[in-house]
């Protein structure tokens, strides 16, 4: 296994997702449903072509849980896109990464997993970042915060569903269901307020799917190449840093000291939790 190659793959992935997030922020004139549609349809073409080329059954083995994963996933994604219209993009991405906390809570009830006391300490550190963000950054929009928190809750539920699916389904089949359901939901709900892209916007909506697809593919490659998840998992949070920097330099977003402190605590708390979980598996 080549750790350098794994690190390179993860850097490409996080940068791709950051570019996708920035495009979402740029398309403020479109509804979140329409952005979901364009984000998903390009990726769906890639995943469908892959499955057909490799003669992998498109419908998978457990259709009910695959549909559930798609519905929960599109709900989380739509709420995230909606929140970016009210929050700085870096803040929205940081708060979406609260999902592992909700995933741990869901896992207690649905997967009968146990959360170690030290993990709760790390979660408390991350949540203190949220408190600082909201308590000291008075310009944060409350409606945007509600949207992104519900998005993170649904994202946490996605983690639990994926754990339930395990290795029983090909990863691209799972993504294909997610994208297919997202195309249908986003397309239907976008009809009422459809806005035709103009000029360079066509490139942007195409970029949504391309960056999203490569972000997903290279993240998968990174985890497959690395000898240990703990070697590269913390790099996932570079997406927040890249997105925040794009927000500052492209959209002239302003982050206060308390915003950066809050975002930092969220990232550090969740990285420590990820590393602790990985070490606990080896014991």
C-alpha positions in Angstrom: 0.0 0.0 0.0 1.3 3.5 -0.9 0.5 6.1 1.7 1.6 8.9 -0.5 -0.8 7.8 -3.2 -3.6 7.6 -0.6 -2.9 11.1 0.6 -2.8 12.4 -3.0 -6.2 10.8 -3.6 -7.7 12.3 -0.5 -6.4 15.8 -1.4 -8.0 15.5 -4.8 -11.2 14.4 -3.2 -11.4 17.2 -0.6 -10.5 19.8 -3.2 -13.2 18.4 -5.6 -15.8 18.6 -2.9 -14.7 22.1 -2.0 -15.1 23.2 -5.6 -18.5 21.6 -5.7 -19.5 23.5 -2.6 -18.3 26.8 -4.1 -20.4 26.2 -7.2 -23.4 25.6 -5.0 -22.8 28.9 -3.3 -22.4 30.7 -6.7 -25.8 29.4 -8.0 -27.8 31.4 -5.5 -30.4 32.2 -8.1 -31.4 28.6 -8.4 -33.6 26.7 -5.9 -31.9 24.0 -3.8 -34.1 21.4 -5.6 -32.7 22.4 -9.0 -29.2 22.3 -7.7 -29.8 18.8 -6.3 -31.1 17.8 -9.8 -28.0 19.1 -11.6 -25.6 17.8 -9.0 -27.1 14.4 -9.3 -27.8 13.9 -13.0 -24.2 14.2 -14.2 -23.0 11.8 -11.5 -25.8 9.4 -12.3 -24.5 9.2 -15.9 -21.1 8.3 -14.6 -22.3 5.6 -12.1 -24.8 4.1 -14.6 -22.2 3.8 -17.3 -19.8 2.2 -14.8 -22.4 -0.4 -13.7 -23.4 -1.3 -17.3 -19.8 -1.5 -18.5 -18.8 -3.8 -15.7 -22.1 -5.8 -16.0 -23.0 -5.1 -12.3 -26.7 -5.5 -11.5 -28.1 -1.9 -11.3 -30.9 -2.8 -8.9 -28.7 -4.4 -6.3 -29.7 -7.0 -3.7 -31.7 -5.2 -1.0 -33.9 -2.6 -2.8 -35.7 -1.3 0.3 -32.7 -0.3 2.2 -31.1 1.1 -0.9 -34.2 3.3 -1.5 -34.1 4.3 2.2 -30.5 5.4 1.8 -31.3 7.4 -1.3 -34.3 9.2 0.4 -32.4 10.0 3.6 -29.4 11.1 1.5 -31.3 13.4 -0.8 -33.0 15.0 2.3 -29.7 15.8 3.8 -28.2 17.1 0.6 -31.2 19.3 -0.1 -31.2 20.9 3.4 -27.4 21.5 3.1 -27.9 23.3 -0.3 -30.7 25.3 1.2 -28.5 26.3 4.2 -25.8 27.7 2.0 -28.2 30.5 1.0 -28.2 31.7 4.6 -24.8 30.8 6.0 -21.2 31.3 4.9 -20.2 28.2 2.9 -17.3 27.4 5.2 -19.6 27.5 8.2 -22.2 25.3 6.5 -19.7 22.6 5.6 -18.2 22.7 9.2 -21.6 22.2 10.8 -22.6 19.5 8.4 -19.6 17.6 9.7 -21.4 17.3 13.0 -23.0 14.2 11.4 -20.7 11.7 13.2 -22.1 12.8 16.5 -25.7 12.0 15.4 -24.4 8.8 13.7 -23.0 7.7 17.1 -26.3 8.4 18.8 -28.3 6.5 16.1 -25.9 3.6 16.3 -26.6 3.2 20.0 -30.3 2.5 19.3 -30.2 0.8 15.9 -26.8 -1.0 15.8 -26.5 -1.6 19.6 -23.0 0.0 19.5 -21.4 1.6 22.5 -19.8 5.0 22.7 -16.8 5.3 24.9 -16.6 8.1 27.5 -13.6 9.7 25.8 -15.7 9.9 22.5 -18.3 11.9 24.4 -15.5 14.3 25.5 -14.5 14.7 21.8 -18.2 15.3 20.8 -18.5 17.9 23.6 -15.4 19.6 22.2 -17.0 19.7 18.7 -20.3 20.9 20.1 -18.6 23.6 22.1 -17.5 24.9 18.7 -21.1 25.1 17.6 -22.0 27.0 20.8 -19.1 29.5 20.1 -20.2 29.9 16.5 -23.8 30.7 17.5 -23.1 32.4 20.8 -20.5 34.9 19.6 -21.1 35.2 15.9 -24.3 37.2 16.1 -24.7 37.5 12.4 -25.3 33.8 11.8 -28.8 33.2 10.4 -31.0 31.1 12.8 -33.0 29.6 9.9 -29.7 28.5 8.2 -28.5 26.9 11.4 -31.7 24.9 11.8 -31.4 23.7 8.2 -27.8 22.6 8.5 -28.4 20.9 11.8 -31.3 18.8 10.4 -29.1 18.1 7.4 -26.4 16.8 9.7 -28.9 14.6 11.6 -30.0 13.0 8.3 -26.4 12.6 7.2 -25.7 10.8 10.5 -28.6 8.5 9.7 -27.0 7.8 6.3 -23.8 6.6 8.1 -25.9 4.1 10.1 -27.7 2.9 7.0 -24.4 2.4 5.2 -23.1 0.4 8.1 -26.3 -1.8 7.8 -25.7 -2.3 4.1 -22.0 -3.2 4.7 -20.5 -5.2 1.9 -23.7 -6.7 0.7 -23.9 -4.1 -2.1 -21.4 -2.7 -4.6 -20.5 0.8 -3.6 -21.3 2.2 -7.0 -24.8 0.6 -6.8 -25.4 2.4 -3.5 -24.3 5.8 -5.0 -26.3 5.1 -8.2 -29.5 4.7 -6.1 -28.7 7.9 -4.2 -28.2 9.8 -7.4 -31.2 8.3 -9.2 -33.6 9.2 -6.3 -32.0 12.6 -6.1 -32.6 13.3 -9.8 -36.3 12.3 -9.4 -36.9 14.3 -6.2 -34.9 17.3 -7.2 -36.3 17.4 -10.8 -40.0 17.1 -9.7 -39.7 19.7 -6.8 -37.7 22.1 -9.0 -40.4 22.4 -11.7 -42.4 25.1 -9.8 -39.4 27.5 -9.7 -37.3 26.3 -12.6 -34.6 28.7 -13.8 -32.9 28.0 -17.1 -29.1 28.3 -16.8 -27.5 31.0 -18.9 -24.0 31.2 -20.4 -21.3 30.1 -18.0 -24.0 28.7 -15.6 -24.2 25.6 -17.9 -20.5 24.9 -17.1 -21.2 25.4 -13.4 -24.1 23.0 -13.3 -22.0 20.5 -15.2 -19.2 21.0 -12.8 -21.5 20.2 -9.9 -21.8 16.6 -11.0 -18.2 16.2 -12.2 -16.6 17.6 -9.0 -19.1 15.6 -6.9 -18.3 12.4 -8.8 -14.5 12.8 -8.6 -14.7 13.7 -5.0 -16.6 10.5 -4.2 -14.3 8.3 -6.4 -11.0 9.6 -5.1 -12.2 9.4 -1.5 -13.0 5.7 -2.1 -9.7 5.2 -3.7 -7.9 6.8 -0.8 -9.5 4.5 1.8 -8.8 1.5 -0.4 -5.1 2.4 -0.9 -4.2 3.4 2.7 -3.1 0.7 5.1 -5.1 2.3 7.9 -8.1 4.6 7.9 -6.6 6.7 10.6 -3.8 7.7 8.2 -6.1 9.6 5.9 -9.5 10.0 7.6 -8.5 13.4 9.2 -7.7 14.8 5.8 -11.5 14.7 5.0 -11.8 17.8 7.1 -9.5 19.7 4.6 -12.7 20.1 2.7 -13.8 22.6 5.3 -10.5 24.5 5.0 -10.5 24.6 1.2 -14.2 25.6 1.1 -13.6 28.3 3.7 -10.6 29.7 1.7 -12.7 29.7 -1.5 -15.5 31.5 0.4 -13.0 34.2 1.5 -11.3 34.7 -1.8 -14.1 34.1 -4.3 -17.2 35.3 -2.4 -15.5 37.8 -0.1 -17.0 36.1 3.0 -15.8 37.4 6.3 -15.1 35.1 9.2 -14.7 36.5 12.7 -12.2 35.2 15.2 -15.0 33.3 17.0 -16.2 31.8 13.8 -12.7 30.4 13.1 -12.3 29.2 16.7 -15.7 27.5 16.6 -14.9 25.8 13.2 -11.5 24.7 14.6 -13.0 23.1 17.7 -15.5 21.2 15.5 -12.8 19.9 13.2 -10.4 19.0 16.0 -13.1 17.2 18.1 -14.2 15.1 15.2 -10.7 14.2 14.1 -9.8 13.1 17.6 -13.0 10.9 17.6 -12.1 9.4 14.3 -8.6 8.5 15.4 -9.8 7.1 18.7 -12.4 4.9 17.0 -9.7 3.6 14.6 -7.3 2.8 17.4 -10.1 1.1 19.4 -10.7 -1.3 16.5 -7.1 -2.5 16.6 -7.3 -3.4 20.3 
